Amino acid sequence: MATAILSVRVSEAERQLLEIAAKYTHTTLSDFMRRKALESAEMEIMNRTVVEIPDQDWQAFESWLNTPPQRIPALQRLAKVKPIWE
């Protein structure tokens, strides 16, 4: 896997905080920052309320929407199970 350097400027206090957090999670500062940045990026993308569908994919999307739902026995059984928090 090819990698690239990403440089970020932080204050000394911010760096100390990041180093402490990395130490608590038993990772390097670089690994900690990469993992947390990726987690944050994934959350930003998942929390989007607007979904963009390219023109060339619109027909396939409409076709998928109009497909009748499938019965999935495992999901039907799961829906009948009382959640552990209740």
Protein Blocks (a to p, Z undefined) as FASTA:
>chain_A
ZZddddddddfklmmmmmmmmmmnopafklmmmmmmmmmmmmmmmmpcbdcddfklmmmm
mmmmmpccdddfklmmmmmpccfkZZ
